[in-house]
Amino acid sequence: MIRSVITGCGSYLPENIVTNDDLAKTVDTTDEWIVQRTGIRQRHIAEDGETTADLGEKAARAAMKDAGITVDDLDLIILATSTPNNTFPATSVEIQHRLGMNHGAAFDMQAVCSGFVFALTTADQYLKSGFAKRILVIGAETFSRILDWEDRTTCVLFGDGAGAVVLEAREGEGSVSDQGILTCQLRSDGSHKDKLYVDGGPSTTQTVGHLRMQGKEVFRHAVGMITDVIVASFKATGLNADDLNWFIPHQANKRIIDASAKKLKISPEKVVITVDHHGNTSAASIPLALCEAVANGKVKKGDLIMLEAMGGGFTWGAILLRW
């Protein structure tokens, strides 16, 4: 059986760090208010002229270096983003060109904060089908570009960044002991569109627009939706929360992460938290957290890892993999 194995991981964060105290100088908020409600203490914000493609390229190069490959070894690039450089062409194509890759293909995927999970799932299907042997999957965002910096309920939540992985097709036995992706679960429900969205777009307002969110409604739905796909992942594999070594959720809000882990009976010691110093980086959130956990030695070969995300739409999904 073909399994999709992560062979390299890389990330990049803008150098510009904005703390809660920095934000308190421009909007009516405090460090205490933000930390209590979200767990966020700081976030990285792209400098003027620093784009999603810039961040994605740097994360991609780091992931390829970690995997010990060059662009000649890649068949496909998938970029998860909600903040592309242009309406078209796809930002992935720009990154492809910057990397010096003039073969294969590249495309963007848009599922907001669930984007990396959707992109990784798509890559998994391409590898299993034999369409590709090695795929670069990137999550990159400059969410600071679509924030209303006068809205204290949203501007304090988000940050910019990028993470990437190299995914490679390898033979497995077909058991849950295999290295690589064991199961993917994806969901969406467009009836929740007005709870988290951007109030602009080429076809409607001909503008970029700003992010709008009904925070209480998002929180109310989040834990149940997260539980749904994680339980489905366990059912598909016959595994359970006790088998997990690491739970790496989308880093949106520490209260949501804590509540989800508690409901699923996942030990707090197994939960990777980066939201405190990254903020919500949307599609970049999971690969940033994953790469940090790998870099600091938490994640080791053979570890069982649950990835999970929920985003505007609503979209949500989970991936269970063995490192």
BABAVO-352553 format. One record per residue (C-alpha): z, y, x; residue in one letter; residue number from 0. Coordinates in Angstrom, 1 decimal, decimal comma, always signed. Each point is the difference from the previous one (the first is absolute). Layout:
N
+--------+--------+--------+---+-----+
!     c3 !     c2 !     c1 ! r !   k !
+--------+--------+--------+---+-----+
!      Z !      Y !      X ! A ! NUM !
...
+--------+--------+--------+---+-----+
END
This chain:
323
+--------+--------+--------+---+-----+
!     c3 !     c2 !     c1 ! r !   k !
+--------+--------+--------+---+-----+
!   +0,0 !   +0,0 !   +0,0 ! M !   0 !
!   -0,9 !   +3,5 !   +1,2 ! I !   1 !
!   +3,0 !   +2,3 !   +0,4 ! R !   2 !
!   -0,1 !   +3,7 !   +0,7 ! S !   3 !
!   +2,3 !   +0,7 !   +3,0 ! V !   4 !
!   +1,1 !   +3,4 !   +1,2 ! I !   5 !
!   -0,7 !   +0,1 !   +3,8 ! T !   6 !
!   +0,6 !   +3,7 !   +0,7 ! G !   7 !
!   +1,9 !   +2,9 !   -1,4 ! C !   8 !
!   -0,1 !   +3,7 !   +0,7 ! G !   9 !
!   +1,2 !   +3,3 !   -1,4 ! S !  10 !
!   -0,2 !   +3,8 !   +0,4 ! Y !  11 !
!   +2,2 !   +2,8 !   -1,3 ! L !  12 !
!   -0,8 !   +3,7 !   +0,4 ! P !  13 !
!   +2,2 !   +1,8 !   +2,6 ! E !  14 !
!   +1,1 !   +2,6 !   -2,5 ! N !  15 !
!   +3,3 !   -1,0 !   -1,6 ! I !  16 !
!   +1,4 !   +1,8 !   -3,1 ! V !  17 !
!   +3,6 !   -0,6 !   -0,8 ! T !  18 !
!   +1,7 !   +0,5 !   -3,3 ! N !  19 !
!   +1,7 !   +3,2 !   +1,4 ! D !  20 !
!   -3,5 !   +1,3 !   +0,9 ! D !  21 !
!   -1,1 !   -0,5 !   -3,6 ! L !  22 !
!   +3,2 !   +1,7 !   -1,3 ! A !  23 !
!   -1,3 !   +3,2 !   +1,6 ! K !  24 !
!   -3,0 !   +0,1 !   -2,3 ! T !  25 !
!   +1,0 !   -1,8 !   -3,2 ! V !  26 !
!   +3,2 !   -0,2 !   -2,1 ! D !  27 !
!   +1,4 !   -3,2 !   +1,4 ! T !  28 !
!   +2,6 !   -1,3 !   +2,5 ! T !  29 !
!   +0,2 !   -2,9 !   +2,4 ! D !  30 !
!   +2,8 !   -1,5 !   -2,1 ! E !  31 !
!   -2,1 !   +0,2 !   -3,2 ! W !  32 !
!   -3,0 !   -1,8 !   +1,6 ! I !  33 !
!   +2,0 !   -2,6 !   +1,9 ! V !  34 !
!   +2,1 !   -0,9 !   -3,1 ! Q !  35 !
!   -3,0 !   -0,5 !   -2,2 ! R !  36 !
!   -2,6 !   -1,5 !   +2,4 ! T !  37 !
!   +1,6 !   -0,9 !   +3,4 ! G !  38 !
!   -2,6 !   +2,2 !   +1,7 ! I !  39 !
!   +1,2 !   +2,2 !   +2,9 ! R !  40 !
!   -3,3 !   +1,0 !   +1,6 ! Q !  41 !
!   -3,7 !   -0,6 !   -0,1 ! R !  42 !
!   -3,0 !   +0,6 !   +2,3 ! H !  43 !
!   -2,6 !   +2,6 !   -1,1 ! I !  44 !
!   -3,5 !   +0,2 !   +1,4 ! A !  45 !
!   -0,8 !   +3,2 !   +1,8 ! E !  46 !
!   -2,8 !   +2,3 !   -1,2 ! D !  47 !
!   -3,3 !   -1,7 !   +0,9 ! G !  48 !
!   +1,6 !   -3,4 !   +0,4 ! E !  49 !
!   -1,7 !   -2,3 !   -2,5 ! T !  50 !
!   +0,4 !   -3,5 !   -1,6 ! T !  51 !
!   -2,8 !   -1,2 !   +2,3 ! A !  52 !
!   +1,9 !   +1,3 !   +3,0 ! D !  53 !
!   +3,1 !   -1,9 !   -0,9 ! L !  54 !
!   -1,8 !   -3,1 !   -1,0 ! G !  55 !
!   -2,1 !   -0,1 !   +3,2 ! E !  56 !
!   +3,2 !   +0,1 !   +2,1 ! K !  57 !
!   +1,7 !   -2,7 !   -2,0 ! A !  58 !
!   -3,2 !   -2,1 !   +0,2 ! A !  59 !
!   -0,2 !   +0,3 !   +3,8 ! R !  60 !
!   +3,6 !   -1,0 !   +0,3 ! A !  61 !
!   -0,5 !   -3,1 !   -2,2 ! A !  62 !
!   -3,1 !   -1,1 !   +1,9 ! M !  63 !
!   +1,8 !   +0,4 !   +3,4 ! K !  64 !
!   +3,0 !   -2,0 !   -1,3 ! D !  65 !
!   -2,5 !   -2,7 !   -1,2 ! A !  66 !
!   -1,8 !   +0,1 !   +3,4 ! G !  67 !
!   -3,4 !   +0,6 !   -1,6 ! I !  68 !
!   -2,8 !   +2,5 !   +0,0 ! T !  69 !
!   -2,2 !   +1,3 !   -2,8 ! V !  70 !
!   -2,6 !   -2,7 !   +0,9 ! D !  71 !
!   +2,5 !   -2,5 !   -1,3 ! D !  72 !
!   +0,2 !   +1,6 !   -3,5 ! L !  73 !
!   -2,1 !   -0,9 !   -3,0 ! D !  74 !
!   +1,4 !   +2,5 !   -2,5 ! L !  75 !
!   +2,3 !   +3,0 !   -0,4 ! I !  76 !
!   +2,0 !   +0,6 !   -3,2 ! I !  77 !
!   +1,8 !   +3,3 !   -0,4 ! L !  78 !
!   +2,6 !   +0,5 !   -2,7 ! A !  79 !
!   +0,4 !   +3,7 !   -0,8 ! T !  80 !
!   +0,4 !   +2,5 !   -2,8 ! S !  81 !
!   -0,6 !   +3,0 !   +2,3 ! T !  82 !
!   -3,5 !   -0,5 !   +1,5 ! P !  83 !
!   -1,6 !   +2,5 !   +2,3 ! N !  84 !
!   -2,8 !   +0,6 !   -2,5 ! N !  85 !
!   -0,9 !   -1,1 !   -3,5 ! T !  86 !
!   -2,7 !   -2,0 !   +1,9 ! F !  87 !
!   -0,9 !   -1,5 !   +2,3 ! P !  88 !
!   +2,9 !   -2,5 !   +0,2 ! A !  89 !
!   +2,5 !   +1,0 !   +2,7 ! T !  90 !
!   -0,1 !   -3,5 !   +1,2 ! S !  91 !
!   -3,6 !   +0,5 !   +1,1 ! V !  92 !
!   +1,1 !   +3,1 !   +2,0 ! E !  93 !
!   +2,7 !   -2,1 !   +1,7 ! I !  94 !
!   -2,6 !   -2,8 !   +0,6 ! Q !  95 !
!   -2,2 !   +2,6 !   +1,8 ! H !  96 !
!   +2,8 !   +1,4 !   +2,0 ! R !  97 !
!   +1,0 !   -3,5 !   +1,2 ! L !  98 !
!   -3,6 !   -0,5 !   +1,2 ! G !  99 !
!   -0,7 !   -2,8 !   -2,5 ! M ! 100 !
!   -3,6 !   +0,0 !   -1,2 ! N ! 101 !
!   -0,1 !   -3,5 !   -1,5 ! H ! 102 !
!   +1,7 !   -1,6 !   -3,0 ! G ! 103 !
!   +1,3 !   +2,2 !   -2,8 ! A ! 104 !
!   +2,8 !   +2,3 !   -1,1 ! A ! 105 !
!   +1,2 !   +1,2 !   -3,3 ! F ! 106 !
!   +3,0 !   +1,8 !   -1,6 ! D ! 107 !
!   +2,4 !   -1,4 !   -2,6 ! M ! 108 !
!   +1,9 !   +2,2 !   -2,4 ! Q ! 109 !
!   +3,2 !   -1,5 !   -1,7 ! A ! 110 !
!   +2,3 !   +2,8 !   +1,1 ! V ! 111 !
!   +3,3 !   -1,3 !   +1,4 ! C ! 112 !
!   -1,1 !   -3,6 !   -0,7 ! S ! 113 !
!   -3,1 !   +0,6 !   +2,0 ! G ! 114 !
!   +0,9 !   -1,9 !   +3,1 ! F ! 115 !
!   +1,1 !   -3,0 !   -2,0 ! V ! 116 !
!   -3,3 !   +0,1 !   -1,9 ! F ! 117 !
!   -2,0 !   +0,5 !   +3,2 ! A ! 118 !
!   +1,8 !   -2,9 !   +1,7 ! L ! 119 !
!   -0,6 !   -2,2 !   -3,0 ! T ! 120 !
!   -3,7 !   +0,9 !   +0,1 ! T ! 121 !
!   -0,3 !   -0,8 !   +3,7 ! A ! 122 !
!   +1,7 !   -3,3 !   -0,6 ! D ! 123 !
!   -2,6 !   -1,0 !   -2,5 ! Q ! 124 !
!   -2,9 !   +1,0 !   +2,3 ! Y ! 125 !
!   +1,5 !   -2,1 !   +2,8 ! L ! 126 !
!   +0,6 !   -3,0 !   -2,2 ! K ! 127 !
!   -3,5 !   +0,2 !   -1,3 ! S ! 128 !
!   -1,5 !   +0,0 !   +3,5 ! G ! 129 !
!   -1,6 !   +3,5 !   -0,5 ! F ! 130 !
!   +2,0 !   +1,2 !   +3,0 ! A ! 131 !
!   +2,0 !   -1,4 !   +2,9 ! K ! 132 !
!   +2,0 !   +3,1 !   +1,0 ! R ! 133 !
!   +0,8 !   +3,1 !   -2,1 ! I ! 134 !
!   +1,7 !   +3,3 !   +0,9 ! L ! 135 !
!   +2,2 !   +1,1 !   -3,0 ! V ! 136 !
!   +1,3 !   +3,6 !   +0,1 ! I ! 137 !
!   +2,3 !   +2,0 !   -2,2 ! G ! 138 !
!   -0,2 !   +3,7 !   +0,8 ! A ! 139 !
!   +1,1 !   +3,1 !   -2,0 ! E ! 140 !
!   +0,4 !   +3,8 !   +0,2 ! T ! 141 !
!   +1,9 !   +0,3 !   -3,2 ! F ! 142 !
!   +1,2 !   +3,4 !   +1,1 ! S ! 143 !
!   -3,5 !   +1,3 !   -1,0 ! R ! 144 !
!   +0,5 !   -0,8 !   -3,7 ! I ! 145 !
!   +3,6 !   +1,1 !   -0,4 ! L ! 146 !
!   +1,2 !   +3,0 !   -2,0 ! D ! 147 !
!   +2,3 !   +1,5 !   +2,6 ! W ! 148 !
!   +1,8 !   +2,0 !   -2,8 ! E ! 149 !
!   +0,9 !   -3,2 !   -1,9 ! D ! 150 !
!   +3,3 !   -1,1 !   +1,5 ! R ! 151 !
!   -0,1 !   -3,3 !   -2,0 ! T ! 152 !
!   -3,1 !   -1,2 !   +1,8 ! T ! 153 !
!   -0,6 !   +1,9 !   +3,2 ! C ! 154 !
!   +3,2 !   -1,5 !   +1,6 ! V ! 155 !
!   -1,1 !   -3,6 !   -0,6 ! L ! 156 !
!   -3,2 !   -0,4 !   +2,0 ! F ! 157 !
!   -1,2 !   +0,0 !   +3,6 ! G ! 158 !
!   -3,1 !   -0,8 !   +2,1 ! D ! 159 !
!   -0,8 !   -2,9 !   +2,3 ! G ! 160 !
!   -2,1 !   -3,1 !   +0,6 ! A ! 161 !
!   +0,5 !   -3,6 !   +0,7 ! G ! 162 !
!   -2,5 !   -2,8 !   +0,7 ! A ! 163 !
!   -0,2 !   -3,7 !   +0,6 ! V ! 164 !
!   -2,7 !   -2,4 !   +1,3 ! V ! 165 !
!   -0,4 !   -3,0 !   -2,3 ! L ! 166 !
!   -1,7 !   -3,1 !   +1,3 ! E ! 167 !
!   -1,2 !   -3,3 !   -1,6 ! A ! 168 !
!   +1,8 !   -3,1 !   +1,4 ! R ! 169 !
!   +0,3 !   -3,6 !   -1,0 ! E ! 170 !
!   +3,1 !   -0,9 !   -1,8 ! G ! 171 !
!   +1,4 !   -3,3 !   -1,5 ! E ! 172 !
!   +0,3 !   +1,5 !   -3,5 ! G ! 173 !
!   +3,8 !   -0,1 !   +0,0 ! S ! 174 !
!   +2,5 !   +2,8 !   -0,3 ! V ! 175 !
!   +0,8 !   -0,6 !   +3,7 ! S ! 176 !
!   -3,4 !   +1,4 !   +0,9 ! D ! 177 !
!   -0,3 !   +3,3 !   +1,9 ! Q ! 178 !
!   -1,7 !   +2,7 !   -2,0 ! G ! 179 !
!   -0,2 !   +1,2 !   -3,6 ! I ! 180 !
!   +1,3 !   -2,7 !   -2,4 ! L ! 181 !
!   -0,5 !   +1,8 !   -3,3 ! T ! 182 !
!   -1,1 !   +3,4 !   -1,4 ! C ! 183 !
!   +0,9 !   +1,4 !   -3,4 ! Q ! 184 !
!   -1,7 !   +3,2 !   -1,5 ! L ! 185 !
!   +0,6 !   +1,8 !   -3,2 ! R ! 186 !
!   -1,0 !   +3,3 !   -1,7 ! S ! 187 !
!   +0,5 !   +1,8 !   -3,3 ! D ! 188 !
!   -1,8 !   +3,2 !   -0,7 ! G ! 189 !
!   +2,1 !   +0,9 !   -3,0 ! S ! 190 !
!   +2,5 !   +1,5 !   +2,4 ! H ! 191 !
!   -2,5 !   +2,4 !   +1,6 ! K ! 192 !
!   +1,9 !   +3,2 !   -1,1 ! D ! 193 !
!   +3,2 !   -1,1 !   +1,7 ! K ! 194 !
!   -1,4 !   +0,4 !   +3,5 ! L ! 195 !
!   -3,3 !   +1,7 !   +0,7 ! Y ! 196 !
!   -1,9 !   +2,9 !   +1,6 ! V ! 197 !
!   -1,1 !   +2,7 !   -2,4 ! D ! 198 !
!   -3,5 !   +0,5 !   +1,5 ! G ! 199 !
!   -3,2 !   -1,7 !   +1,1 ! G ! 200 !
!   -3,7 !   +0,4 !   +0,4 ! P ! 201 !
!   -0,9 !   -1,2 !   -3,5 ! S ! 202 !
!   +2,7 !   +1,9 !   -1,9 ! T ! 203 !
!   +1,1 !   +3,2 !   +1,7 ! T ! 204 !
!   -2,3 !   +0,1 !   +3,0 ! Q ! 205 !
!   +3,2 !   +0,6 !   +2,1 ! T ! 206 !
!   +2,2 !   -2,2 !   +2,0 ! V ! 207 !
!   +3,1 !   +0,6 !   -2,2 ! G ! 208 !
!   +3,7 !   -0,6 !   +0,6 ! H ! 209 !
!   +2,2 !   -3,0 !   -0,4 ! L ! 210 !
!   +2,0 !   -0,2 !   -3,2 ! R ! 211 !
!   +2,7 !   -2,5 !   -0,8 ! M ! 212 !
!   +2,4 !   -0,9 !   -2,8 ! Q ! 213 !
!   +2,7 !   -1,2 !   +2,4 ! G ! 214 !
!   +2,4 !   -1,6 !   -2,5 ! K ! 215 !
!   -2,9 !   -1,9 !   -1,6 ! E ! 216 !
!   -1,3 !   -1,3 !   +3,4 ! V ! 217 !
!   +3,5 !   -1,1 !   +0,9 ! F ! 218 !
!   +0,5 !   -1,7 !   -3,4 ! R ! 219 !
!   -3,1 !   -2,1 !   +0,4 ! H ! 220 !
!   +0,1 !   -0,7 !   +3,8 ! A ! 221 !
!   +2,7 !   -2,6 !   +0,3 ! V ! 222 !
!   -1,4 !   -2,2 !   -2,8 ! G ! 223 !
!   -3,5 !   +0,2 !   +1,3 ! M ! 224 !
!   +1,1 !   -0,8 !   +3,5 ! I ! 225 !
!   +2,0 !   -2,9 !   -1,2 ! T ! 226 !
!   -3,0 !   -1,3 !   -1,9 ! D ! 227 !
!   -2,3 !   -0,5 !   +3,0 ! V ! 228 !
!   +2,7 !   -1,2 !   +2,3 ! I ! 229 !
!   +1,1 !   -2,7 !   -2,4 ! V ! 230 !
!   -3,7 !   -0,9 !   -0,5 ! A ! 231 !
!   -0,3 !   -0,4 !   +3,8 ! S ! 232 !
!   +3,0 !   -2,3 !   +0,2 ! F ! 233 !
!   -1,4 !   -2,1 !   -2,9 ! K ! 234 !
!   -3,4 !   -0,3 !   +1,7 ! A ! 235 !
!   +1,6 !   -1,3 !   +3,2 ! T ! 236 !
!   +3,1 !   -1,8 !   -1,1 ! G ! 237 !
!   +2,1 !   +2,3 !   +2,2 ! L ! 238 !
!   +2,8 !   +2,3 !   -0,9 ! N ! 239 !
!   +2,0 !   +3,0 !   +1,2 ! A ! 240 !
!   +2,2 !   -2,1 !   +2,2 ! D ! 241 !
!   -3,1 !   -1,1 !   +2,0 ! D ! 242 !
!   -0,9 !   +3,6 !   +0,9 ! L ! 243 !
!   +0,7 !   +1,4 !   +3,4 ! N ! 244 !
!   -1,2 !   +3,5 !   -0,9 ! W ! 245 !
!   -0,7 !   +2,0 !   -3,1 ! F ! 246 !
!   -2,3 !   +2,9 !   +0,9 ! I ! 247 !
!   -0,5 !   +2,1 !   -3,2 ! P ! 248 !
!   -2,0 !   +3,2 !   -0,6 ! H ! 249 !
!   +2,2 !   +2,8 !   +1,3 ! Q ! 250 !
!   +0,2 !   +2,3 !   -3,0 ! A ! 251 !
!   +3,6 !   +0,3 !   -0,9 ! N ! 252 !
!   +3,1 !   -1,8 !   +1,5 ! K ! 253 !
!   +1,6 !   -0,3 !   -3,5 ! R ! 254 !
!   -3,1 !   -1,9 !   -1,2 ! I ! 255 !
!   +0,0 !   -2,2 !   +3,1 ! I ! 256 !
!   +3,7 !   -0,7 !   -0,3 ! D ! 257 !
!   -0,2 !   -0,8 !   -3,8 ! A ! 258 !
!   -3,0 !   -2,3 !   +0,5 ! S ! 259 !
!   +1,7 !   -1,9 !   +2,8 ! A ! 260 !
!   +3,2 !   -0,4 !   -2,0 ! K ! 261 !
!   -1,9 !   -1,2 !   -3,1 ! K ! 262 !
!   -1,9 !   -2,6 !   +2,1 ! L ! 263 !
!   +3,1 !   -1,0 !   +1,9 ! K ! 264 !
!   -1,5 !   +1,0 !   +3,3 ! I ! 265 !
!   +2,7 !   +0,6 !   +2,6 ! S ! 266 !
!   +0,2 !   +3,7 !   +1,2 ! P ! 267 !
!   -0,2 !   -1,2 !   +3,6 ! E ! 268 !
!   -3,5 !   -1,3 !   -0,7 ! K ! 269 !
!   -1,4 !   +3,3 !   -1,3 ! V ! 270 !
!   -2,0 !   +2,2 !   +2,3 ! V ! 271 !
!   +0,7 !   +3,7 !   -0,7 ! I ! 272 !
!   -2,1 !   +2,9 !   +1,5 ! T ! 273 !
!   -0,1 !   +2,4 !   -3,0 ! V ! 274 !
!   +2,9 !   +2,0 !   +1,6 ! D ! 275 !
!   -2,2 !   +1,2 !   +2,9 ! H ! 276 !
!   -3,5 !   -0,5 !   -1,4 ! H ! 277 !
!   +0,3 !   +1,1 !   -3,7 ! G ! 278 !
!   -2,6 !   -1,5 !   -2,4 ! N ! 279 !
!   -3,2 !   -0,4 !   +2,0 ! T ! 280 !
!   -1,9 !   -1,7 !   -2,9 ! S ! 281 !
!   -2,5 !   -2,6 !   +1,3 ! A ! 282 !
!   +1,3 !   +0,5 !   +3,6 ! A ! 283 !
!   +3,5 !   -0,9 !   -1,0 ! S ! 284 !
!   +0,0 !   -3,8 !   +0,3 ! I ! 285 !
!   -1,9 !   -0,3 !   +3,3 ! P ! 286 !
!   +2,2 !   +2,8 !   +1,5 ! L ! 287 !
!   +3,1 !   -1,9 !   -1,0 ! A ! 288 !
!   -1,5 !   -3,4 !   +1,2 ! L ! 289 !
!   -1,1 !   +1,4 !   +3,3 ! C ! 290 !
!   +3,4 !   +1,6 !   +0,6 ! E ! 291 !
!   +1,8 !   -3,3 !   -0,8 ! A ! 292 !
!   -2,3 !   -1,8 !   +2,4 ! V ! 293 !
!   +0,4 !   +2,5 !   +2,8 ! A ! 294 !
!   +3,7 !   +0,0 !   -0,1 ! N ! 295 !
!   +0,1 !   -3,8 !   +0,1 ! G ! 296 !
!   +1,2 !   -0,7 !   -3,5 ! K ! 297 !
!   -3,1 !   -2,0 !   -1,0 ! V ! 298 !
!   -0,6 !   -3,1 !   +2,0 ! K ! 299 !
!   -2,6 !   -2,8 !   -0,1 ! K ! 300 !
!   +0,6 !   -2,3 !   -2,9 ! G ! 301 !
!   +1,9 !   +2,5 !   -2,1 ! D ! 302 !
!   -0,7 !   +0,0 !   -3,7 ! L ! 303 !
!   -0,7 !   +3,5 !   -1,3 ! I ! 304 !
!   -0,4 !   +1,5 !   -3,4 ! M ! 305 !
!   -2,1 !   +3,2 !   -0,3 ! L ! 306 !
!   +0,1 !   +1,9 !   -3,3 ! E ! 307 !
!   -1,2 !   +3,3 !   -1,5 ! A ! 308 !
!   -0,4 !   +2,0 !   -3,1 ! M ! 309 !
!   -2,1 !   +3,1 !   -0,5 ! G ! 310 !
!   -1,7 !   +2,4 !   -2,5 ! G ! 311 !
!   -2,1 !   -1,6 !   -2,6 ! G ! 312 !
!   +2,3 !   -1,9 !   -0,2 ! F ! 313 !
!   -1,1 !   -2,5 !   +2,7 ! T ! 314 !
!   +2,4 !   -2,5 !   +1,6 ! W ! 315 !
!   -0,2 !   -3,1 !   +2,1 ! G ! 316 !
!   +1,7 !   -2,3 !   +2,5 ! A ! 317 !
!   -1,1 !   -2,1 !   +3,0 ! I ! 318 !
!   +2,0 !   -2,9 !   +1,4 ! L ! 319 !
!   -0,9 !   -0,8 !   +3,6 ! L ! 320 !
!   +1,2 !   -1,9 !   +3,1 ! R ! 321 !
!   +0,0 !   +2,0 !   +3,2 ! W ! 322 !
+--------+--------+--------+---+-----+
END
